[in-house]
Amino acid sequence: MKEKQNSKVFLLILLGMLTAFGPFVTDMYLPSLPSMGTYFSTTSSMVQLGLTASMAGLAVGQIFFGPLSDRYGRRRPLLTALWLFIFSTILCLYATSIEWFVLFRLIQGIAGAGGIVISRSIATDKYTGRELAKMLALIGAVNGIAPVISPIIGGALTDPIGWKGIFCVLLGLGFLLLLGSLRFRESLPPEHRLATRWSDTFHSFRTTLSDRQFVYYVLQMAFAQGVLFAYIASSPFIVQQYYGFSAMAFSLCFAVNAIAIGMGAVLSAKFRHPSDCTVTSCAGMVVMAIAECIALMADCNFYIYEGLLLALLFCVGLTFTSTTTLAMECQRENSGTASAWLGSICFAAGGIVSPLVGINDILSSTGIIFVLCALASACCIFIALGKRRTGLYLNLIYHKNQSVPNRKSFGAE
């Protein structure tokens, strides 16, 4: 008798929530950082270490859980990650010093990474081609919106329930995901798992990194993520300090920008091939980043800044889904490891870029980082596809009947 499978609607909800898990773990408590300094009787820099620790955990955890999911299937590592998250969140609530809190945040980040990396692997197990692109469109939309909207939710909760209340909300989310994961049916059959000893599990890292095209797809995604994190790090200062808007008005701008990212991710599935979408989005990022940089250096008014930013973030949303599809199709046989590299390098890129916007004048620094990341992202996709194929993909904007396939998913040249 054939084993009953999860419905597509169930998978959409579960994978979407798992994708949002990491950003919520990292960003939701940001508005409560000042009150935490008072609670632990410590400096703001020590409290910030909790954020740094969770980002490090999200990067390292994906490298850990990705190969394990290729070896042992998706369900067991996912359940392990969620139990670890629940345990570490309880420890955070009862931390007696900032040092213990930072340590528990590191563990919490590692656990949260399991949901991110395994959600992409499950999608790759269940779907191919355009169906995979559509499923990853949802994941890309959530992945783009969650880091932006989670501080807004945290800001609304900070005054009424405080930082411990926010961690209680995260604990409740962990239990909810655990219940969903208990219902989840394994998506990677034993015959498709990596038949290696545990000590050889991480051998797949070398396999994925030897794939030149996959590496450039990951780098392209990482630089696009750099644009997003540069925006997240700089916008509170630009909107509130430079343009003089209130915190509530800033939150509304954050929400509108999150919608632009989500729309880009969803509409990316409308392209005939993911490669078309990535090339188009990279070209758009370069144009809009240059325009935004010029506007910021020219002391433009808020509406010009926000209008150009909306267009830039829309392009970022486009590339999140399409590049994820291309990268995962390249390494379908090592999808867990591939997903791990994709997630960890993107989080690392965000962590590197974020503090750079504070160098010298934040307006010019942000504009320059936008341009550098957009250009680097375009260069990576140019190298990944090759000069001739990139030109053909750009021509597809005008000649929709042409079809230039991706190496594995759409055939080799």
C-alpha positions in Angstrom: 0.0 0.0 0.0 1.4 3.4 -1.0 2.2 5.6 1.9 0.0 8.7 2.2 1.8 11.9 1.2 1.4 15.5 2.5 -0.8 17.8 0.5 0.8 20.6 -1.5 -1.1 23.2 0.7 0.4 21.6 3.8 3.9 21.7 2.4 3.4 25.4 1.3 2.5 26.4 4.8 5.1 24.3 6.5 8.0 25.3 4.2 7.0 29.0 4.4 7.0 28.9 8.2 10.3 27.1 8.3 11.9 29.6 6.0 10.7 32.5 8.1 12.0 30.8 11.2 15.6 31.9 11.0 15.0 35.6 10.3 12.4 35.7 13.1 14.9 34.2 15.5 17.5 36.8 14.5 15.5 40.0 14.1 12.3 39.8 16.1 13.9 40.9 19.4 15.9 43.8 17.9 13.6 46.6 19.3 14.0 45.2 22.8 17.8 45.4 22.9 18.0 48.6 25.0 15.8 47.1 27.7 17.9 43.9 27.7 21.0 46.0 28.5 19.2 47.3 31.6 18.0 43.8 32.6 21.4 42.2 32.4 23.2 45.4 33.7 25.6 45.4 30.8 26.6 47.5 27.8 24.8 47.8 24.5 27.8 46.2 22.7 27.5 43.1 24.9 23.8 42.8 24.2 24.6 43.1 20.5 26.7 40.0 20.8 23.5 38.0 21.1 22.6 39.2 17.6 26.0 38.3 16.3 25.9 34.9 17.9 22.5 34.1 16.4 23.8 35.1 12.9 26.9 32.9 13.3 24.6 30.0 14.4 22.4 30.4 11.4 25.4 30.3 9.1 27.2 27.4 10.8 24.0 25.4 11.5 23.1 25.2 7.8 26.4 23.7 7.0 25.8 21.1 9.7 22.1 20.2 9.0 22.4 20.2 5.2 24.7 17.1 4.9 22.9 15.4 7.7 19.6 15.7 5.9 21.2 14.1 2.8 22.4 11.2 4.9 19.5 10.6 7.3 16.5 12.1 5.4 14.7 15.4 6.1 12.4 14.5 8.9 14.8 13.3 11.7 17.2 16.3 11.4 14.3 18.7 11.2 12.7 17.3 14.4 16.1 17.4 16.1 16.6 21.1 15.1 13.2 22.0 16.5 13.7 20.2 19.8 17.1 22.0 20.1 15.4 25.3 19.4 12.8 24.8 22.0 15.4 23.8 24.6 17.7 26.7 23.8 14.8 29.2 23.8 13.9 28.1 27.3 17.5 28.5 28.4 17.5 32.1 26.9 14.5 33.0 29.0 16.2 31.8 32.2 19.7 33.1 31.4 21.3 34.6 34.5 24.0 36.6 32.7 24.6 38.2 29.3 27.4 35.7 28.7 25.1 32.7 29.1 22.5 34.5 27.0 24.9 34.9 24.2 25.9 31.2 24.3 22.2 30.1 24.3 21.6 32.5 21.3 24.3 30.7 19.4 22.6 27.4 20.0 19.3 28.9 19.1 20.7 30.2 15.8 22.2 26.8 15.0 18.8 25.2 15.6 16.9 27.8 13.6 19.2 27.1 10.6 17.8 23.5 10.4 14.4 24.8 9.3 15.9 27.1 6.6 18.2 24.6 5.0 15.8 21.6 5.2 12.9 23.5 3.7 14.7 24.1 0.5 15.8 20.5 0.4 12.2 19.3 0.8 11.1 21.4 -2.0 13.9 20.0 -4.2 12.9 16.5 -3.3 9.2 16.9 -4.2 9.3 19.1 -7.3 11.3 19.8 -10.5 11.3 22.4 -13.2 8.6 25.0 -13.1 6.9 23.3 -10.1 10.1 23.7 -8.2 10.4 27.3 -9.3 6.8 28.0 -8.1 7.5 26.4 -4.7 10.8 28.2 -4.3 8.9 31.4 -5.3 7.0 31.1 -2.0 10.2 30.4 -0.1 12.0 33.3 -1.8 9.1 35.6 -0.9 9.1 34.6 2.7 12.9 34.8 2.8 12.8 38.3 1.5 10.0 39.6 3.7 10.8 37.9 7.0 14.0 39.8 7.8 12.2 43.1 7.1 8.9 42.5 8.8 10.1 40.6 11.9 11.5 43.8 13.6 8.1 45.5 13.0 6.3 42.7 14.8 9.0 42.8 17.6 8.5 46.6 17.9 4.8 46.2 18.4 5.3 43.6 21.1 8.3 45.2 23.0 6.3 47.7 25.1 3.4 45.4 26.2 5.3 42.1 26.8 9.1 43.0 26.8 11.9 40.9 25.5 11.0 37.8 27.5 7.5 38.0 26.1 9.0 38.0 22.6 11.0 34.9 23.4 7.9 33.3 24.6 6.3 34.0 21.2 9.3 32.4 19.6 8.9 29.4 21.9 5.3 29.1 20.8 6.3 29.2 17.2 8.8 26.5 17.8 6.2 24.2 19.3 3.8 25.0 16.4 6.5 24.0 13.8 7.3 20.9 15.8 3.6 19.8 15.5 3.7 20.5 11.8 6.9 18.6 11.4 5.6 15.6 13.3 2.8 15.4 10.6 5.4 15.8 7.8 6.0 12.7 5.7 9.6 12.0 4.8 10.4 13.4 1.3 13.8 11.7 0.8 13.4 7.9 0.4 16.2 5.7 1.8 17.3 4.6 -1.7 18.0 8.3 -2.6 20.0 9.1 0.5 23.8 9.4 0.5 25.0 5.8 1.2 28.1 6.9 3.2 29.4 6.5 6.7 28.6 9.3 9.1 32.3 10.4 9.0 32.1 10.7 5.2 28.9 12.7 5.2 30.7 16.0 4.8 32.5 14.7 1.7 29.6 16.2 -0.3 30.9 19.6 0.5 33.8 19.1 -1.9 31.5 17.8 -4.5 29.3 20.9 -4.4 32.1 23.4 -4.3 33.8 21.7 -7.3 30.7 22.7 -9.3 31.9 26.0 -10.7 28.4 27.0 -12.0 26.8 26.3 -8.6 29.5 28.4 -6.8 28.8 31.4 -9.0 25.1 31.1 -8.4 25.7 31.1 -4.7 27.9 34.1 -4.9 25.4 35.9 -7.1 22.7 35.3 -4.4 25.1 36.3 -1.6 25.8 39.7 -3.2 22.1 40.2 -3.8 21.6 39.4 -0.1 24.2 42.1 0.6 21.9 44.7 -1.1 19.1 43.6 1.2 21.1 43.7 4.4 22.7 47.0 3.5 19.1 48.4 3.2 18.0 46.8 6.5 21.1 48.2 8.4 20.9 51.7 6.9 17.2 52.5 6.6 16.4 53.2 10.3 19.1 55.9 10.4 18.3 57.3 6.9 14.5 57.4 7.4 14.4 58.5 11.1 17.5 60.6 11.6 18.1 62.0 8.1 14.6 62.5 6.9 13.1 63.0 10.3 10.3 60.4 10.2 8.8 58.8 13.3 9.3 55.2 14.3 5.8 54.4 13.3 6.3 56.0 9.9 9.5 54.0 9.5 7.6 50.8 10.3 5.1 51.6 7.6 7.9 52.1 5.0 9.4 48.8 6.1 6.1 47.1 5.5 5.7 48.6 2.0 9.3 47.6 1.1 8.6 44.1 2.3 5.7 43.9 -0.1 7.9 44.9 -3.0 10.4 42.1 -2.1 7.6 39.6 -1.9 6.0 40.7 -5.2 9.3 40.3 -6.9 9.8 36.8 -5.5 6.2 35.7 -6.5 6.4 37.2 -10.0 9.7 35.5 -10.7 7.7 32.3 -11.3 6.1 33.9 -14.4 9.4 33.8 -16.3 9.8 31.0 -18.8 13.2 29.9 -17.3 14.8 30.9 -14.0 17.9 32.1 -15.9 15.8 34.7 -17.7 14.6 36.0 -14.4 18.1 36.1 -12.8 19.7 38.0 -15.7 16.8 40.5 -15.8 16.9 41.0 -12.0 20.6 41.6 -12.0 20.4 44.1 -14.8 17.6 45.9 -12.9 19.6 45.8 -9.7 22.6 47.5 -11.3 20.5 50.3 -12.9 18.5 51.0 -9.8 21.5 50.8 -7.4 23.4 53.4 -9.5 20.3 55.6 -9.6 19.8 55.3 -5.8 23.5 56.0 -5.2 23.4 59.2 -7.3 20.2 60.3 -5.6 21.6 59.7 -2.1 24.8 61.6 -2.8 22.7 64.5 -4.3 20.6 64.8 -1.0 17.4 63.8 -2.8 14.1 64.1 -1.1 12.5 61.1 0.7 10.0 60.2 -2.1 12.8 59.8 -4.6 14.8 57.7 -2.2 11.8 55.5 -1.4 10.7 55.1 -5.0 14.1 54.0 -6.2 14.4 51.7 -3.2 11.1 50.0 -4.0 12.3 49.3 -7.5 15.7 48.0 -6.2 14.1 45.7 -3.6 11.7 44.4 -6.2 14.7 43.3 -8.3 16.3 41.7 -5.3 13.1 39.7 -4.7 13.1 38.5 -8.3 16.6 37.1 -8.0 16.0 35.3 -4.7 13.7 32.7 -6.2 15.3 32.3 -9.6 18.8 31.9 -8.4 17.8 29.5 -5.6 16.1 27.3 -8.3 19.2 27.4 -10.5 21.6 26.5 -7.7 19.4 23.7 -6.3 18.9 22.2 -9.8 22.7 22.1 -10.3 23.2 20.0 -7.2 20.0 18.0 -7.0 21.8 14.9 -5.8 23.4 16.8 -2.9 20.5 19.2 -2.3 20.9 19.3 1.5 24.5 20.3 1.2 23.8 22.7 -1.6 21.0 24.3 0.4 23.5 24.6 3.4 26.1 26.4 1.3 23.4 28.7 -0.2 22.0 29.7 3.2 25.2 30.0 5.2 27.1 32.1 2.6 24.2 34.4 2.2 23.9 35.0 5.9 27.7 35.5 6.1 27.5 38.1 3.3 24.7 39.9 5.2 26.7 39.9 8.4 29.8 41.4 6.6 27.9 44.1 4.7 25.6 45.3 7.6 28.3 47.3 9.6 29.9 48.7 6.4 27.0 51.2 5.9 28.1 53.0 9.0 31.4 54.0 7.6 31.7 57.8 7.2 28.5 59.4 5.8 25.7 56.8 5.8 24.1 58.1 2.7 27.1 57.8 0.5 28.3 54.5 2.1 24.9 52.9 1.6 24.7 54.0 -2.1 28.2 52.8 -2.8 27.5 49.4 -1.2 24.3 49.1 -3.2 26.3 49.6 -6.4 29.2 47.3 -5.5 27.0 44.5 -4.5 24.7 44.8 -7.5 27.7 44.9 -9.9 29.3 41.9 -8.2 26.0 40.0 -8.4 25.7 40.8 -12.2 29.3 39.7 -12.8 28.7 36.3 -11.0 25.7 35.5 -13.1 27.6 36.6 -16.2 30.3 34.1 -15.4 27.9 31.3 -14.4 26.0 31.4 -17.6 28.8 32.4 -19.9 29.0 35.4 -22.2 27.1 34.0 -25.1 24.3 32.5 -23.0 23.9 35.7 -21.0 23.5 37.7 -24.2 20.9 35.2 -25.4 19.0 35.4 -22.1 18.9 39.1 -22.4 17.5 38.8 -25.9 14.7 36.6 -24.6 13.2 39.8 -23.2 12.4 40.6 -26.8 12.2 37.2 -28.3 10.1 35.0 -26.1 10.1 32.0 -28.4 13.8 31.4 -27.9 14.9 28.8 -25.2 18.4 28.6 -23.8 18.5 25.9 -21.2 20.3 25.6 -17.9 23.1 23.0 -17.8 21.3 20.3 -15.9 17.7 21.2 -15.5 17.2 22.4 -19.1 19.9 20.4 -20.8 23.6 21.1 -21.6 25.0 23.1 -24.4 
